[in-house]
Amino acid sequence: MDSRKIIDILRGTIDPNLRQQAEEELTQMKKIIGFTPALLQVVMMGELDMPVRQAGVIYLKNMVAQYWKDAEYEGGEPIPFHIHEQDRAMIRDAIVDAVVHAPDLVRVQLAVCTYQMVKHDFPGRWTTIVDKISIYLQNPDTMLWNGSLLCLYQLVKNFEYKKKEDRGPLHEAMRMLLPMCYERMVHLLPDPSEHSTLLQKLVLKIFYALTQYHLPLELLSREHFTEWMEVIRQVADRPVPDQTLQVDEEERPDLPWWKIKKWALHILARLFERYGCPSTVSKEYKQFAMWFIKTFTQGILQVLMKILDLYRNKIYISPRVLQQTLHYLEQGVGQSIAWKLLKPHMLSVVQDVLFPLMCYSDSDQELWNSDPYEYVRVKFDIYEDLVSPVTAAQALLISTVRKRKEMLEKTMIFLMQVLTTPNVDPRHKDGVMHMIGTMGSVLLKKKIYKDQMETMIAQYVFPEFQSPFGFMRARACWILQNFDEIKFKSEQNIMAAMNCIQNSLLNDHDLPVKVEAAMALSAFLASQNKAEKIVEPNIRPIVQELLKVIKETENDDLTNVMCKIVTTYTDQLTPIAVEMCTQLAATFQQVVDAEDGADEKAITAMGLLSTIETLINCMEENPKIMEQIEPITLQVVGLILTKNVMEFYEEALALIYSLTSTRISPDLWKCFEMMYQMFRNDGFDYFTEMMPALHNYVTVDPDAFLSNEAHLLAVCEMCKTILTQVCWKMTSAMLPSYLRSWFYSARVASTNAWGPSFSL
């Protein structure tokens, strides 16, 4: 294989004028035996321009991802292309060396190739990867360790989520490699350089991937486990170099010295959570858990309390390190051995760590002012919650006051002292309300506090709706959500609560306040019987404002609020149902067209479709409204089906079902044709979801169904496809009852039209 030709073609892929031709040439060359190893050789040419090498390694990565595995095919069919075994053997021999010696930009892509190769070839065709890794790890040159450790990480990652019984090959390999990793770690620990720290971090990531779901006790004797715990403790405890303070605070978490601390604490928290709590571990780890908690708890807690002490004294701690520290303590408060050590310090932790974390911060203020939409997104993002120290603080607080009774009283005394301080800082007041709201479920179970909550809300929460600070008005709405189940003794207080919420949604000029008000409104409608009547006079402007806020924020939680309102006030919303549907459809179009945040947008879009479906179901007994809603909804359905937006197929089919429940218009018959085309193209897997709508087409308007031969042929083909390709091993009795019912309906309709010749 001519390397120069491959280089020229790769260079062409970078040139916009030559890209298409170059990609076509690569497509033609990829099936030639020898091409893939030659491509790897080109990627490893040090004298070659980096953009060309990057283009080559990306193409190699895609080749390995698509064509490394032996192709599956049935007899009589052409054999699909896969990389020839001769080429695969050559790449297996070379890939570890390539990862070790490649520059970082190339190494990352080669590591992905290694992962795919391990997935399909280890251990059957590729046991030599273990020997290659061990050779490099034994080399005293630390510059060679990064690539070998990266290859080992790919090996371990392939087994990370596998069952214990399927991890035998990995454990066999780690009998030799895990002690080497420990030796390398001990060798590197005294060196605080960036290179050394990155290598240490990689070792810890390997250890985490090896142990996070299954702790291999056959590999880690108590002696060896203790050695690893001491290494991890040292990493968590050692100070971060002073030069890190010169880096901008937003960039510090990405520094290797903070990343390795994060991984050390991640390991400690995971080991304790999964294997170190005697009351929660599986039988397999009972003995280990008792030994773990007695042996390591004191040393670990000393390190964690030291970290919290640094934070209390205003010394920078990265958010993830703080979050993992609090997560460990959350597990510890429920264990008697850990609690004996924590108890003398816990009130101080509540006052000096949890309270400051739960107060409104400078970063909150900056985001609120600069981008309120992003502020709302972050506050409602479940992925942010997983890594947020504030969320970890909430979890630790609620766990502490729930499991340790004396802590609830001590915490409330502290909070009331802050709240009743003359001229209290509004941010401190926010922190108090944040903590009280977090403990709401516990407070409402204690009679002494439950009886005082209504008075506390009237005295301290209602006035904050007039606060000049937007964050306090938002907090007032939030705390009402958390106490929505209070049994108000005073009619005046529930009226005041509902009026404050409505006014915040309708008239407040800060978007986050409106969002919190909408959430509070939904909570009160669900929990307070009297709330429905209080809100009813304002329901139309509330819905119109809520639609506006949904469009602006694209917040999924708000679509759930809208669903609640639609089902509660169906009659009152009938006059504006068409307007609502139009706005929901427009917002859906806006969300689908947006390119950023695909996962979050998809959740929001599903919520919008669900709200439209709820609206249709509520209005189905009003034919005039349905005639106007139908074309708006069909635009949405048509967008999904014609553009093959598969992630919304289920919701689109649910909408079709709702629209066809009582009548089927000519436009809905066009929708039937689109649904059939969807089935033929890529909707085969969604046939179960299509069934209710198809059943409506056959049974709601059988005359129209039978009047068009295309309808019958479409149903016949779908039935035949499903029965021959999915259900060919099933008897009719084995099919779910709703499938049998629908097939029977289709058969009867078709038999009536064509006679007994058509049979399923």
C-alpha positions, 0 to 999 in steps of 0.5 A, spaced: 500 500 500 502 506 497 503 511 504 504 517 499 498 516 496 494 515 502 497 522 505 495 525 499 488 523 499 488 525 507 490 532 505 485 532 500 480 531 506 482 537 509 481 542 503 474 543 502 474 543 494 477 536 494 474 533 500 468 530 497 473 526 492 478 525 497 472 521 501 470 517 495 477 515 494 478 513 501 471 509 501 474 505 495 481 504 498 478 501 505 476 494 502 483 493 500 487 488 504 493 492 507 490 499 507 488 499 515 495 498 517 498 503 512 493 508 515 496 507 522 503 507 519 501 514 516 498 516 523 504 515 526 509 519 521 512 524 526 514 528 520 507 529 517 503 535 518 498 534 525 492 536 521 493 530 516 495 525 522 489 527 525 485 526 519 488 519 518 487 517 525 479 519 525 478 515 519 482 509 522 477 510 529 471 510 524 474 504 520 475 500 527 468 502 530 464 500 524 468 494 521 473 491 526 467 486 528 466 480 524 460 481 519 454 478 521 450 475 515 445 470 513 447 464 508 446 466 500 447 474 502 453 477 500 458 478 505 458 485 508 465 488 509 469 488 515 477 489 516 481 483 514 484 478 519 491 479 516 490 487 517 487 486 524 493 482 526 498 487 524 494 492 528 493 488 534 501 487 534 502 495 533 496 499 537 499 499 544 506 501 541 502 507 537 498 509 543 505 509 547 509 513 542 503 518 539 502 525 541 496 527 545 492 529 539 493 522 536 493 518 542 486 520 544 483 517 538 488 511 538 485 509 545 478 509 542 480 504 537 484 500 542 477 500 546 473 497 540 479 492 539 479 489 546 471 489 546 471 484 540 478 481 541 480 480 548 481 475 550 480 470 544 485 473 539 489 478 543 492 476 550 498 479 548 495 486 549 497 484 557 504 483 555 505 489 551 502 493 557 506 490 562 513 491 558 512 498 558 510 499 565 516 495 567 520 500 563 523 506 568 522 511 563 516 515 565 514 518 559 512 511 556 507 510 562 502 514 559 500 510 553 501 503 557 496 506 562 491 508 557 491 502 554 490 498 560 484 503 562 481 501 555 481 494 557 478 495 564 473 499 562 470 494 557 469 490 563 467 495 568 459 494 567 460 486 566 457 481 571 462 478 576 462 471 572 464 475 566 470 478 569 474 472 569 479 474 563 480 481 566 482 479 573 487 474 570 490 480 567 490 484 573 493 479 577 500 481 574 498 488 572 495 491 578 501 490 583 505 494 577 500 500 577 501 500 585 508 500 584 508 506 579 503 509 583 508 509 589 514 511 585 510 517 582 507 520 589 513 524 591 513 528 584 508 533 584 509 535 577 504 536 572 506 530 568 507 525 574 500 528 577 496 526 570 499 519 571 497 518 578 490 520 576 490 515 570 492 509 575 486 512 580 481 512 574 483 504 572 482 502 580 476 506 580 473 502 573 476 496 576 472 496 583 466 501 582 461 495 581 465 489 583 470 489 588 475 483 586 477 480 593 481 475 590 485 480 587 485 485 593 487 481 599 486 485 606 494 487 605 494 489 598 487 493 599 490 497 605 496 499 601 491 502 596 487 505 601 493 509 604 496 511 597 489 514 596 488 517 602 495 520 601 492 523 594 486 526 598 490 529 604 496 532 600 496 540 599 495 543 592 501 547 589 500 554 591 501 556 583 494 553 582 491 559 586 494 564 580 489 560 575 482 563 574 477 560 579 473 557 573 479 554 570 482 551 577 477 544 577 480 542 570 487 542 573 490 535 574 492 537 582 484 538 583 482 532 578 486 527 582 483 529 588 477 528 585 478 521 583 481 519 590 475 522 593 470 519 588 474 512 590 473 513 597 466 515 597 464 509 592 468 504 596 464 506 602 457 507 599 458 500 595 462 495 600 463 499 606 456 500 610 455 493 613 447 495 614 446 496 606 452 491 603 450 484 600 452 478 603 458 477 599 461 483 602 458 483 609 465 481 612 469 486 608 464 492 610 465 490 618 473 490 617 473 496 612 469 501 617 473 499 623 479 500 619 479 506 615 473 510 617 477 514 622 483 516 617 478 517 612 474 522 616 480 526 618 482 527 611 475 529 610 474 534 616 481 537 614 478 539 607 472 542 610 476 546 615 480 549 609 473 550 605 470 554 612 477 558 612 475 561 605 481 556 602 479 554 595 476 547 594 474 545 587 466 544 587 467 536 585 472 535 591 467 538 596 461 534 593 465 528 594 467 529 601 459 531 603 457 525 599 462 521 603 459 524 610 452 523 608 453 515 608 457 516 614 451 519 618 447 513 618 453 508 620 454 508 628 462 507 627 462 513 623 457 517 627 461 517 633 467 520 630 462 525 626 458 527 632 462 532 635 463 536 629 457 535 625 453 542 628 460 545 626 459 542 619 452 544 618 453 552 621 460 553 617 459 548 611 452 547 609 449 553 611 454 558 607 453 553 601 446 553 601 446 561 601 445 565 595 452 566 592 456 571 588 456 566 582 449 565 583 448 573 582 452 573 576 449 568 572 442 571 574 444 578 572 447 576 566 443 570 563 437 568 567 435 563 562 441 559 563 440 560 571 433 557 570 436 551 566 442 550 571 437 550 577 433 545 574 438 541 571 438 534 574 445 532 571 448 539 574 445 536 581 449 530 580 456 534 581 453 540 585 456 541 592 449 545 593 445 538 592 450 534 596 449 539 602 442 538 601 443 531 601 447 531 607 443 535 611 436 531 610 440 525 612 443 528 618 436 531 621 432 524 619 437 519 622 440 523 628 434 526 632 438 531 636 441 534 630 434 537 627 433 541 634 440 543 634 439 545 626 433 549 627 435 553 633 441 555 629 437 557 623 432 561 627 438 565 631 440 567 624 433 569 621 431 573 627 438 577 627 437 584 626 438 587 619 440 580 617 443 579 610 438 577 605 443 572 603 443 569 610 436 569 610 436 565 603 440 560 606 436 559 612 430 558 608 433 554 603 435 549 609 428 549 612 425 548 605 430 542 604 428 539 611 420 540 610 419 533 609 422 531 616 419 538 620 412 536 617 413 529 621 414 532 628 408 535 631 412 541 635 414 543 628 408 542 624 404 546 628 408 552 627 410 552 620 403 556 618 405 561 623 413 561 620 410 562 613 406 567 615 411 571 619 417 570 615 415 567 608 410 572 605 413 578 607 419 576 602 414 576 596 415 584 597 423 583 597 427 588 593 431 582 591 429 577 586 432 571 589 428 572 595 422 572 592 424 566 588 426 563 595 419 565 597 416 561 592 420 555 592 419 554 600 412 554 599 413 548 594 416 544 600 410 546 605 405 545 600 401 539 604 401 544 610 394 544 613 392 551 613 388 553 619 387 560 617 383 561 610 386 568 610 393 564 610 392 560 604 389 566 600 395 570 602 399 564 599 395 563 593 395 571 591 403 571 592 404 565 588 399 568 582 402 575 583 409 572 582 407 569 576 403 574 572 407 580 575 414 579 577 419 582 572 425 576 574 424 570 570 427 565 575 421 568 580 416 566 575 418 559 574 419 558 581 412 561 582 409 556 576 412 550 580 409 553 587 402 553 583 402 546 581 404 544 588 398 547 591 393 545 586 395 538 587 395 538 595 390 544 597 383 543 595 381 550 596 387 552 591 383 551 585 377 556 586 382 561 588 386 561 582 380 560 577 378 567 576 385 568 573 386 562 570 386 564 563 392 570 564 396 565 568 396 560 562 398 565 557 403 567 562 405 560 563 406 559 555 410 565 554 415 562 560 415 555 557 417 558 550 422 562 553 425 557 558 424 551 554 423 548 561 421 541 562 418 541 569 413 547 566 410 543 561 408 538 567 405 544 570 401 546 564 399 539 564 396 539 571 393 546 569 389 543 563 386 537 567 384 541 572 381 547 568 378 544 562 372 548 562 375 554 563 380 553 558 376 551 552 375 558 549 383 559 549 385 551 547 386 553 540 391 559 542 394 554 547 395 549 542 398 553 537 403 556 542 405 549 544 406 547 537 410 553 535 415 552 542 416 545 539 418 547 533 423 552 536 426 546 541 427 541 535 430 547 531 435 548 536 442 545 535 445 546 542 443 541 548 440 535 544 438 531 550 435 537 554 431 539 548 429 532 547 426 532 554 423 538 553 420 537 547 417 530 549 413 534 555 410 539 550 408 533 546 405 530 552 401 537 554 398 537 547 396 530 548 393 532 554 389 538 551 386 534 546 384 529 551 381 534 555 377 537 549 375 531 545 368 532 547 368 539 543 368 538 536 368 545 534 375 546 538 377 539 535 376 541 528 381 547 530 386 543 534 387 538 529 391 541 523 395 544 528 397 538 531 398 534 525 403 540 523 407 537 529 406 530 527 407 531 520 414 534 522 416 528 526 414 523 521 416 526 515 423 528 518 424 521 521 425 524 528 425 517 531 426 520 538 419 523 538 415 517 534 412 514 540 409 521 542 407 522 535 403 516 535 400 517 541 397 524 538 395 520 532 391 516 537 388 521 541 386 525 534 382 519 531 379 516 538 372 519 536 372 521 528 377 521 522 378 527 518 381 526 511 387 530 513 388 524 518 387 519 513 393 522 510 396 522 516 395 514 516 399 514 509 405 518 513 404 512 518 405 507 513 411 510 510 414 511 517 413 503 518 416 502 511 422 506 513 424 505 520 418 505 524 418 497 524 420 497 532 415 502 533 409 497 531 407 496 538 406 504 539 402 504 532 397 499 534 392 503 538 392 508 532 391 503 527 386 500 531 382 507 531 383 507 523 380 500 523 374 501 528 372 508 528 371 509 521 370 502 518 367 505 511 372 510 510 377 505 511 374 499 506 373 505 501 380 505 499 384 499 497 391 502 499 388 502 506 387 495 506 394 493 502 398 497 507 394 494 513 396 487 510 403 488 509 404 491 516 401 485 519 405 480 514 411 483 516 410 483 523 408 476 523 413 473 519 419 477 521 417 478 529 412 473 531 414 467 526 416 463 532 409 465 536 402 461 535 396 466 535 395 464 543 402 467 545 401 474 542 399 479 547 391 480 547 391 487 544 395 484 538 390 479 537 384 483 538 387 488 533 389 483 528 382 480 528 379 487 527 383 488 521 382 481 518 374 482 519 374 489 516 378 486 510 374 479 509 368 484 509 371 488 503 375 482 499 371 476 502 375 470 505 381 470 500 384 475 505 387 471 511 392 473 516 
